[in-house]
Amino acid sequence: MSDNAKKTKLFDWAIVRPAILDSFCKLSPRRQFRNPVMFVVLVGSVLTSLLFVQAIIGEGEAGPWFILGVSLWLWFTVLFANFAEAMAEGHGRAQADSLRKARKDLVAKKLTNPRRDSSFEMVLASLLKKGDVVLVEAGDYIPIDGEVIEGAASVDESAVTGESAPVIRESGGDRSAVTGGTRVLSDWLVIRVTAESGNTFLDRMIAMVEGAKRQKTPNEIALTILLAALTIVFLVVTATLLPFSYYSVLQAHQGEVVTITVLVALLVCLAPTTIGALLSAIGIAGMSRLSQANVVAMSGRAVEAAGDVDVLLLDKTGTITLGNRQATEFIAADGVSIEDLADAAQLASLADETPEGRSIVVLAKQQYNLRGRDIEKLGAKFIPFSAQTRMSGVDLDSRQIRKGAVDAIEQFVKSRGGVIPDKVRLASQNVAKNGGTPLVVADGAKALGVIHLKDIVKGGIKERFGDLRRMGIKTVMITGDNPMTAAAIAAEAGVDDFLAEATPEAKLELIRRYQAQGHLVAMTGDGTNDAPALAQADVAVAMNTGTQAAKEAGNMVDLDSNPTKLLDIVQIGKQTLMTRGALTTFSIANDVAKYFAIIPAAFALTYPSLNTLNVMGLATPNSAILSAVIFNAIIIVFLIPLALKGVKYRPMPATQLLRKNLLIYGVGGLLVPFIGIKLIDMLLVVLHLV
């Protein structure tokens, strides 16, 4: 996602202006009917507008200005609800626009055979079909989603991910998937098309980021049904009050029959209009927050499931650890100084460009100030690592220095008449037992000692796992390491459990076992071998750098290809559910104050004893009703930022979180309307509007 999209302000005028216009466009009854609560408010707005016209041209049921005031604020209630949804959609469109810039009308080199040296014809990218093979060379844009079947190249994906650093794409492995609209910077690629035109990854991203394309989640549908049921109940209750009022006036011989305007105001204030107005915006904003984190969800259901996840499966490498083992310690053999061991280890690693090799050179520099070696002047012959020998090193003068796996160096030393000392063997075993990788260093027939290579656990990851544990989420580390090494890293990282020597079948079985116990499981993956487990998981985050099979199996794609993003995804999912729950609680709670405002105003003339319910001391029946209607409308405006930004997330147990939200949004929902309605009533009196 582009940085511009990420930095869009909550109330950016470029979003607010079209949102205001869209609020009026959404007044269509067909659109409003999708939201039963707001559809009832719309009908009430139309009805009171007709009653106002009747009051102007003839004898109305109440004063025309009172009816007009109620009618206008009912219209504002509908418009504010539309505005909340339009604002959420506007943020989605702003992010989608940045993605559209990456979509170009490209021309592709379509190959006649799946080989680079075959002939090709120039065709429009829109005419390519799944299975076609294209050639993309340095400077060319990749025309459509595909999988590299030949070649390797550096690719600029900044138009899609916002990440300026180029990435390597190559055939085979887990970095073979390419996205249409990205540009090849060097070399060439032969790509097999994996998507039909119009259904590319970029097209799906744009469709999901735009709020208008979002489907309601099961949770939203259930809540919508509940709100509709409550509205129907209040509609029936309100409708029966009119004949009851006629009967009461006839029996008491005093008072006035309640007007339709007052009954409409009562219905609107009693119905759960606040959450009805904001429900859609909350869901859209959740998707938007996810896309701001550079994650594209293929369905709203996945975002919702992320909020309910209670088991996280996390790869060790790149997620829990930094991804490359680092040298942390030199352990010398008996009769060998630690300086001599460090010197030999550094010499053997000077030409080693692997992260492990560089870390050995750095450790020797830092601990023993071994620096300033001129490789050319040494006249050394460097021996590269090979899978057959499983060691590397250097031949320098008469010395043959090697470093490598314990058994490989043991064989090297034995071939020259030496033996591995017991201390070196014991040190190697201790390193492995503590989760590290031992490398033995030898100079000819003499073993000098051991280099301790260690998986470096990411800083702060243990604390994050602690936060997840407090939320009731279990963390499981997935690794190909042996059980002894896995146990040591799991203990250091603070995960709850681990799966060692993991195979695709073992991952799949583990997920199914947790799901059979009633858990919701989330995991990340990037390779074809992860696809079965991703397809089984409830929340499956595929890396954008991964294979096409992984992307198709997952229900989310992380554009940054950062495995730790899974923790943020769970947080965003929980924040969305928390926001929906908090505003539902507030909406239902704040109806109580409106009972104390409208019911005395409507029936106190017939039943004077009801005046005791006027605990707010509202000035007149008309001011009480109008104050309640105004508050009911403007509270939506004040809650729009909360709906768009989400309730602040803090990791804590569900029961503690429930108590806190009930205190803030439940008790707050009871108290705030009493204060708000009273202040509005006082303002109406001061301005002589009632």
C-alpha positions in Angstrom: 0.0 0.0 0.0 1.4 3.4 -0.8 2.5 5.7 2.1 -0.1 8.3 1.0 -2.9 5.9 1.7 -1.5 5.1 5.0 -1.2 8.7 6.1 -4.7 9.7 5.2 -6.2 11.7 8.0 -9.5 10.6 9.6 -11.4 13.7 8.5 -9.4 14.6 5.4 -11.5 17.1 3.3 -10.8 15.0 0.2 -12.7 12.2 1.9 -15.3 14.3 3.8 -16.5 16.2 0.7 -17.5 13.2 -1.4 -18.8 11.5 1.8 -21.3 14.4 2.4 -22.6 14.0 -1.2 -22.7 10.3 -0.9 -24.8 10.7 2.3 -27.6 12.1 0.2 -27.2 9.5 -2.6 -27.6 6.7 0.0 -31.1 8.0 0.9 -32.5 5.7 -1.8 -35.2 3.5 -0.1 -33.6 0.5 -1.8 -30.3 1.2 -0.1 -31.9 2.0 3.3 -33.9 -1.2 3.3 -30.7 -3.1 3.8 -30.5 -1.5 7.3 -33.9 -2.1 8.9 -33.3 0.3 11.8 -32.4 3.3 9.6 -35.2 2.4 7.1 -37.7 2.9 9.9 -36.1 6.3 10.7 -36.3 7.2 7.0 -40.0 6.3 6.9 -40.5 8.4 10.1 -38.7 11.3 8.4 -41.0 11.2 5.4 -44.1 10.9 7.6 -43.2 13.8 9.8 -42.3 15.9 6.7 -45.9 15.2 5.3 -47.3 16.2 8.7 -45.4 19.4 8.6 -46.8 20.2 5.1 -50.3 19.4 6.5 -49.7 21.8 9.4 -48.6 24.6 7.1 -51.5 24.3 4.6 -54.2 23.3 7.1 -54.8 22.3 10.6 -52.0 20.1 11.9 -51.8 17.8 14.8 -49.2 20.1 16.5 -47.4 23.4 15.8 -45.7 23.4 12.4 -42.3 24.5 13.8 -42.3 21.8 16.4 -43.1 19.2 13.7 -40.5 20.7 11.4 -37.8 20.5 14.2 -38.6 16.8 14.8 -38.6 16.1 11.0 -35.3 17.8 10.3 -33.5 16.0 13.1 -34.9 12.7 11.9 -33.5 13.5 8.4 -30.2 14.4 10.0 -30.2 11.0 11.9 -30.4 9.2 8.6 -27.9 11.4 6.9 -25.4 11.1 9.8 -25.7 7.3 9.5 -25.1 7.5 5.8 -22.1 9.9 6.4 -20.5 7.4 8.8 -20.7 4.6 6.2 -19.6 6.9 3.4 -16.5 8.0 5.5 -15.5 4.4 6.1 -15.9 3.7 2.4 -14.0 6.9 1.5 -10.9 5.7 3.4 -11.2 2.4 1.6 -11.4 4.1 -1.8 -8.4 6.3 -0.9 -6.3 3.1 -0.4 -7.8 1.4 -3.5 -6.9 4.5 -5.6 -3.3 4.0 -4.7 -3.5 0.4 -5.8 -5.2 1.3 -9.1 -2.2 3.3 -10.1 -0.3 0.1 -10.2 -2.8 -1.4 -12.7 -1.7 -0.5 -16.2 -2.8 -1.3 -19.7 0.3 -3.3 -20.6 1.6 -5.2 -23.6 3.0 -8.6 -23.0 5.5 -10.8 -24.8 3.5 -14.0 -25.2 5.8 -17.0 -25.9 4.9 -19.8 -28.3 6.8 -22.3 -26.1 7.6 -22.2 -22.4 11.2 -21.3 -23.0 13.0 -18.0 -23.2 14.6 -18.7 -26.6 11.3 -19.4 -28.3 9.6 -16.8 -30.4 7.0 -14.4 -29.0 4.2 -12.2 -30.1 3.1 -8.8 -28.6 -0.4 -9.0 -27.1 -2.4 -6.9 -24.7 -2.3 -8.1 -21.1 -6.1 -8.0 -21.0 -6.1 -10.8 -23.7 -3.9 -13.2 -21.7 -5.5 -16.3 -20.4 -4.6 -18.7 -17.5 -1.9 -21.0 -18.6 -0.3 -18.6 -21.2 3.5 -18.1 -20.9 5.1 -14.7 -21.2 8.6 -13.3 -21.2 9.4 -10.3 -19.0 12.8 -8.6 -19.3 14.7 -5.8 -17.5 12.6 -2.6 -17.6 9.3 -4.4 -18.5 6.2 -4.4 -16.3 4.8 -7.8 -15.3 1.6 -7.9 -17.3 -0.6 -10.1 -15.0 -0.3 -12.4 -12.0 1.8 -15.5 -12.6 4.4 -18.0 -11.4 8.0 -17.9 -12.5 8.9 -21.1 -14.4 12.4 -20.1 -15.6 14.9 -17.4 -14.6 15.6 -15.1 -11.7 15.3 -11.4 -11.5 15.1 -8.4 -9.2 11.6 -7.0 -9.1 10.3 -3.6 -7.9 7.0 -4.2 -6.0 6.7 -0.7 -4.5 3.6 0.1 -6.5 1.7 -2.7 -4.7 3.5 -3.0 -1.3 4.9 0.5 -0.8 8.2 -1.1 0.0 11.0 0.6 -1.9 13.6 -2.2 -1.7 13.4 -4.6 -4.7 12.8 -8.3 -4.1 14.2 -11.4 -5.9 11.8 -13.6 -7.8 12.9 -16.9 -9.2 11.6 -20.3 -10.4 11.0 -23.0 -7.9 11.0 -22.5 -4.1 8.8 -20.0 -2.2 9.6 -16.9 -4.2 8.1 -17.8 -7.6 4.8 -15.8 -7.4 4.7 -12.4 -9.2 2.0 -9.7 -9.3 0.8 -7.8 -12.3 1.8 -4.2 -12.4 5.2 -4.7 -10.7 8.4 -4.0 -12.7 11.5 -6.2 -13.5 14.7 -4.3 -12.7 17.3 -6.7 -13.9 17.7 -10.0 -15.8 14.5 -11.8 -17.1 11.7 -14.1 -16.1 9.5 -16.6 -18.0 6.1 -16.5 -16.3 3.1 -18.8 -16.6 -0.1 -16.8 -16.1 -2.1 -18.0 -13.1 -5.1 -15.5 -13.2 -7.7 -14.5 -15.7 -7.7 -10.8 -16.8 -10.1 -8.9 -14.4 -9.6 -11.4 -11.6 -6.0 -10.7 -10.7 -4.6 -10.4 -7.2 -4.6 -6.6 -7.7 -8.2 -6.6 -8.8 -9.2 -8.7 -5.7 -7.2 -6.4 -3.5 -9.0 -3.3 -4.8 -12.4 -4.9 -4.5 -11.8 -5.9 -0.9 -10.2 -2.6 0.1 -13.2 -0.7 -1.2 -15.9 -0.8 1.5 -18.7 -0.8 -1.0 -17.7 -4.3 -2.2 -17.5 -5.7 1.3 -20.0 -8.5 2.2 -21.5 -8.5 5.7 -19.9 -11.0 8.1 -22.0 -13.6 9.9 -21.6 -11.6 13.2 -22.9 -8.5 11.5 -25.8 -10.4 9.9 -26.8 -11.8 13.3 -26.6 -8.4 14.9 -28.6 -6.8 12.1 -31.3 -9.4 12.7 -31.3 -8.7 16.4 -31.5 -4.9 15.8 -34.4 -5.5 13.3 -36.2 -7.6 15.9 -35.8 -4.9 18.5 -37.1 -2.3 16.1 -40.2 -4.4 15.3 -40.9 -4.8 19.0 -40.7 -1.0 19.6 -42.7 -0.4 16.5 -45.5 -2.6 17.8 -45.3 -1.0 21.2 -45.4 2.5 19.8 -48.3 1.7 17.5 -50.4 0.5 20.4 -49.8 3.7 22.3 -52.1 5.7 20.0 -55.3 3.8 20.7 -54.2 3.6 24.4 -53.9 7.4 24.4 -57.4 7.8 23.0 -58.8 5.5 25.6 -56.9 7.2 28.4 -58.1 10.7 27.5 -61.7 9.5 27.3 -61.4 7.8 30.7 -59.6 10.5 32.5 -61.5 13.4 30.8 -58.3 15.4 30.7 -55.1 15.7 28.7 -54.5 15.4 25.0 -54.2 12.5 22.6 -50.6 11.8 21.8 -49.6 13.0 18.3 -48.2 10.9 15.5 -45.1 13.2 15.5 -44.4 12.4 19.2 -44.9 8.7 18.6 -42.5 8.7 15.7 -40.0 10.6 17.8 -40.5 8.0 20.6 -40.0 5.1 18.2 -36.8 6.5 16.7 -35.4 7.3 20.2 -36.2 3.8 21.5 -34.9 1.9 18.5 -31.2 1.1 18.6 -30.4 3.8 16.0 -26.9 4.5 17.3 -25.5 1.0 16.6 -27.8 0.7 13.5 -26.2 3.9 12.1 -22.6 2.8 12.8 -22.7 -1.0 12.3 -21.7 -0.9 8.6 -19.0 1.7 9.2 -17.4 -0.4 12.0 -17.0 -3.4 9.6 -15.7 -1.3 6.8 -13.3 0.5 9.1 -11.9 -2.8 10.3 -11.1 -3.9 6.8 -9.5 -0.5 6.2 -7.3 -0.8 9.3 -6.2 -4.2 8.1 -5.3 -2.8 4.7 -3.4 0.1 6.3 -1.3 -2.7 7.9 -0.6 -3.9 4.4 -2.7 -6.9 4.7 -5.5 -7.8 2.3 -8.3 -9.9 3.5 -10.1 -12.0 0.9 -13.3 -11.9 3.0 -14.8 -10.0 5.9 -15.3 -13.4 7.6 -11.5 -13.8 7.9 -11.2 -10.4 9.8 -14.0 -11.4 12.1 -12.5 -14.9 12.7 -9.2 -13.1 13.6 -10.9 -11.5 16.5 -12.1 -14.9 17.9 -8.8 -16.7 17.3 -7.4 -18.5 20.4 -4.6 -20.6 18.9 -1.7 -19.1 16.9 0.7 -21.3 14.9 3.9 -19.4 14.3 6.9 -20.3 12.2 10.1 -20.1 14.2 12.4 -18.7 11.5 11.6 -15.1 10.7 8.7 -14.9 13.1 10.1 -15.8 16.6 13.8 -15.6 15.6 15.6 -13.2 13.3 15.9 -15.8 10.6 19.7 -16.2 10.5 21.8 -17.9 13.1 24.5 -15.7 14.6 27.8 -16.6 16.3 27.6 -15.8 20.0 30.5 -17.6 21.6 33.9 -19.3 21.1 34.6 -22.4 23.2 38.3 -23.4 23.1 39.6 -26.9 23.4 42.1 -27.8 26.2 45.5 -26.3 25.5 44.1 -23.8 22.9 43.8 -20.1 23.8 40.4 -18.5 23.0 42.3 -15.9 20.9 43.8 -18.6 18.7 40.4 -20.2 18.2 38.8 -16.8 17.3 41.7 -16.0 14.9 41.3 -19.4 13.1 37.5 -19.1 13.0 37.7 -15.6 11.4 40.3 -16.7 8.8 38.0 -19.6 7.8 35.1 -17.2 7.5 36.6 -14.2 5.6 35.3 -15.4 2.3 32.0 -16.8 3.7 29.2 -14.4 2.6 26.5 -16.3 4.5 25.0 -14.4 7.5 26.5 -17.1 9.8 30.0 -16.5 8.3 29.8 -12.8 8.6 28.6 -13.1 12.2 31.8 -15.1 13.0 34.0 -12.4 11.5 32.1 -9.7 13.5 32.3 -11.6 16.8 36.0 -12.1 16.5 36.4 -8.3 15.8 34.2 -7.3 18.7 35.6 -9.6 21.3 39.3 -9.9 20.3 39.8 -6.9 18.1 40.8 -9.1 15.2 40.5 -6.7 12.2 42.4 -5.2 9.3 43.1 -8.4 7.4 43.9 -8.0 3.7 42.6 -11.1 1.9 44.8 -10.5 -1.2 48.0 -10.1 0.8 47.3 -13.3 2.8 47.6 -15.2 -0.5 45.0 -17.6 0.9 43.0 -20.2 -1.0 39.5 -20.2 0.3 37.5 -23.4 0.3 33.8 -22.8 -0.2 31.1 -24.7 1.6 29.6 -27.6 -0.2 26.7 -30.0 0.6 29.1 -32.9 0.2 31.8 -31.8 2.6 29.5 -29.8 4.9 32.4 -27.5 5.8 34.3 -24.5 4.5 37.7 -22.9 5.3 41.0 -21.6 4.0 44.4 -23.0 3.0 47.0 -20.6 4.2 50.7 -21.4 3.8 51.0 -24.9 5.4 47.8 -24.5 7.4 44.5 -26.1 6.5 41.8 -24.4 8.6 38.3 -25.8 8.4 35.0 -25.1 10.1 31.8 -27.2 9.8 29.5 -29.7 11.3 30.9 -31.9 14.1 30.9 -35.2 12.2 32.3 -33.5 9.0 35.2 -31.9 11.0 35.8 -35.2 12.9 36.2 -37.0 9.5 38.6 -34.2 8.3 40.7 -34.4 11.5 40.8 -38.2 11.5 42.0 -38.3 7.8 45.0 -36.3 9.0 45.7 -38.5 12.0 44.0 -36.5 14.7 41.1 -37.0 17.1 38.3 -34.8 18.4 39.0 -34.1 22.1 36.3 -35.0 24.7 35.9 -31.3 25.7 35.1 -30.3 22.1 32.6 -33.2 21.8 31.0 -32.3 25.1 30.8 -28.6 24.2 29.1 -29.4 20.9 26.5 -31.5 22.7 25.8 -28.7 25.2 25.4 -26.2 22.4 22.9 -28.4 20.7 21.1 -29.2 23.9 20.6 -25.4 24.5 19.0 -24.9 21.1 22.1 -23.8 19.2 24.2 -25.1 16.3 27.8 -26.1 17.0 30.5 -25.6 14.4 33.8 -27.2 15.1 37.0 -25.4 14.0 40.1 -27.4 13.1 43.6 -26.6 12.0 44.8 -29.7 10.1 44.8 -32.6 12.5 44.0 -30.5 15.6 40.5 -29.5 16.7 40.7 -26.0 18.1 37.2 -25.6 19.6 33.6 -24.8 18.9 31.7 -21.9 17.6 28.2 -21.5 19.1 25.7 -20.4 16.5 22.4 -19.4 18.0 18.9 -18.5 16.7 18.4 -15.0 18.0 15.0 -14.5 19.5 13.5 -11.2 18.4 13.5 -8.5 21.0 10.1 -7.9 22.6 8.6 -11.1 21.2 8.4 -12.8 24.6 6.4 -9.8 26.0 4.0 -10.0 23.0 3.4 -13.7 23.7 2.8 -12.7 27.3 0.1 -10.3 26.2 -1.5 -13.0 24.0 -1.5 -15.4 26.9 -3.3 -12.8 29.1 -5.9 -12.6 26.3 -6.4 -16.4 26.5 -4.6 -17.0 23.2 -2.2 -20.0 23.0 1.0 -19.7 20.9 2.5 -22.7 19.2 5.9 -22.6 17.5 6.4 -24.6 14.3 9.9 -25.6 13.4 11.9 -28.2 11.4 14.5 -28.3 14.2 14.9 -31.4 16.4 12.8 -31.6 19.6 15.8 -30.7 21.8 16.6 -27.5 19.9 12.9 -26.6 19.5 12.3 -26.9 23.3 15.2 -24.6 24.1 14.1 -21.9 21.7 10.4 -22.3 22.8 11.5 -21.7 26.4 13.5 -18.6 25.6 10.8 -17.1 23.4 8.0 -17.9 25.9 5.6 -19.8 23.6 3.1 -22.2 25.1 3.9 -25.2 23.0 5.9 -26.2 19.9 5.8 -28.7 17.0 9.3 -29.9 16.1 10.4 -31.6 12.9 7.2 -30.3 11.3 6.0 -31.7 8.1 3.0 -30.5 6.0 1.1 -33.5 7.3 2.0 -32.8 10.9 0.9 -29.1 10.6 -2.4 -30.2 9.1 -3.0 -32.8 11.8 -2.2 -30.3 14.5 -4.7 -27.7 13.2 -7.4 -30.3 12.9 -6.8 -31.5 16.4 -7.1 -28.0 17.8 -10.3 -27.3 15.7 -11.8 -30.6 16.9 -11.4 -29.2 20.5 -13.4 -26.1 19.6 -10.5 -23.7 19.0 -10.1 -21.2 16.2 -6.7 -21.4 14.6 -4.5 -18.9 12.8 -1.3 -19.5 11.0 1.1 -18.0 8.4 2.8 -19.6 5.5 4.6 -18.9 2.2 5.4 -22.2 0.5 3.5 -24.7 -1.5 4.0 -27.2 1.4 2.1 -24.8 3.7 -1.0 -24.7 1.4 -2.8 -27.7 3.0 -2.5 -26.2 6.5 -3.4 -22.7 5.3 -6.5 -24.1 3.6 -7.5 -25.8 6.9 -6.8 -22.8 9.3 -9.6 -20.4 10.2 -7.3 -17.4 9.6 -4.6 -18.2 7.0 -2.1 -15.4 6.2 -0.1 -16.1 3.1 3.1 -14.1 2.4 3.1 -11.9 -0.7 6.6 -13.3 -1.5 5.2 -16.9 -1.3 4.0 -19.2 -4.0 0.7 -18.9 -5.8 -0.5 -22.0 -4.1 0.0 -20.5 -0.7 -1.8 -17.3 -1.7 -4.8 -19.2 -3.1 -5.0 -21.4 0.0 -5.0 -18.4 2.5 -7.8 -16.0 3.2 -5.4 -13.1 3.8 -2.2 -11.9 2.1 0.5 -9.9 3.8 2.0 -7.5 1.3 5.1 -6.9 3.5 5.7 -10.7 3.9 6.3 -10.2 7.6 5.4 -13.3 9.5 5.0 -11.4 12.8 2.1 -9.5 11.2 -0.1 -12.3 12.4 0.0 -10.8 15.8 -1.2 -7.4 14.5 -4.0 -9.1 12.5 -5.4 -10.8 15.6 -5.2 -7.4 17.4 -7.1 -5.7 14.5 -9.7 -8.5 14.5 -10.3 -8.2 18.2 -10.4 -4.4 18.0 -13.2 -4.7 15.4 -15.2 -7.0 17.6 -14.6 -4.9 20.7 -15.7 -1.8 18.8 -18.9 -3.4 17.6 -19.7 -4.8 21.1 -18.9 -1.5 22.9 -21.1 0.6 20.6 -23.9 -1.9 20.8 -23.8 -1.7 24.6 -23.7 2.1 24.5 -26.6 2.2 22.0 -28.9 0.1 24.1 -27.9 1.8 27.4 -28.5 5.3 26.1 -32.1 4.6 25.3 -32.9 4.6 29.0 -32.6 8.4 29.3 -34.9 8.9 26.4 -37.7 7.1 28.3 -37.4 9.7 31.0 -37.6 12.5 28.4 -40.4 11.4 26.0 -42.8 9.3 28.1 -43.6 12.1 30.6 -43.8 14.6 27.8 -46.3 12.5 25.9 -48.6 11.3 28.7 -48.1 13.6 31.7 -51.1 15.8 30.8 -53.3 12.7 30.9 -51.5 11.1 33.9 -49.9 13.9 35.9 -48.2 11.4 38.2 -45.8 10.6 35.3 -44.2 14.0 35.9 -42.2 12.3 38.6 -40.3 10.6 35.7 -39.1 14.0 34.5 -35.9 13.6 36.6 -34.0 15.9 34.2 -36.4 18.8 34.8 -36.9 19.4 31.1 -38.7 22.7 30.4 -41.7 21.7 28.3 -43.1 18.6 26.6 -42.0 20.0 23.2 -38.5 20.8 24.4 -38.2 17.3 26.0 -39.2 15.5 22.8 -37.0 17.8 20.6 -34.0 17.5 22.9 -34.2 13.7 22.9 -34.5 13.6 19.1 -31.5 16.0 18.7 -29.4 14.1 21.1 -30.3 10.8 19.3 -28.9 12.4 16.0 -25.8 14.2 17.1 -24.5 11.3 19.3 -23.9 9.5 16.0 -21.6 12.3 14.8 -19.6 12.1 18.1 -19.2 8.4 17.8 -18.1 8.3 14.1 -14.3 8.8 15.0 -14.6 5.9 17.5 -16.3 3.7 14.9 -13.6 4.5 12.3 -10.5 4.3 14.6 -11.8 1.5 16.8 -11.9 1.1 20.5 -8.4 1.2 22.0 -7.0 -2.3 22.2 -5.4 -3.5 25.4 -4.4 -7.2 25.9 -6.3 -8.6 28.8 -8.5 -11.5 29.6 -12.0 -11.6 28.0 -13.8 -11.3 31.4 -11.8 -8.3 32.5 -12.3 -6.7 29.1 -16.1 -7.3 29.3 -16.2 -5.7 32.8 -14.2 -2.7 31.6 -16.4 -2.1 28.5 -19.6 -2.5 30.5 -18.3 0.1 32.9 -17.3 2.6 30.2 -19.9 2.0 27.5 -22.7 0.6 29.6 -22.6 3.0 32.6 -21.4 5.8 30.2 -24.3 5.0 27.9 -26.7 5.5 30.8 -25.2 8.7 32.1 -24.2 10.6 29.0 -27.7 11.0 27.5 -29.1 12.5 30.8 -26.4 15.2 30.6 -26.7 15.7 26.9 -30.5 15.9 26.7 -30.5 18.4 29.6 -27.9 20.6 28.0 -29.8 20.6 24.7 -33.0 21.4 26.5 -31.4 24.4 28.3 -30.0 25.6 24.9 -33.4 25.4 23.3 -35.0 27.4 26.1 -32.2 30.1 26.0 -32.6 30.4 22.2 -36.4 30.5 22.6 -36.8 27.7 20.1 -39.5 26.0 22.1 
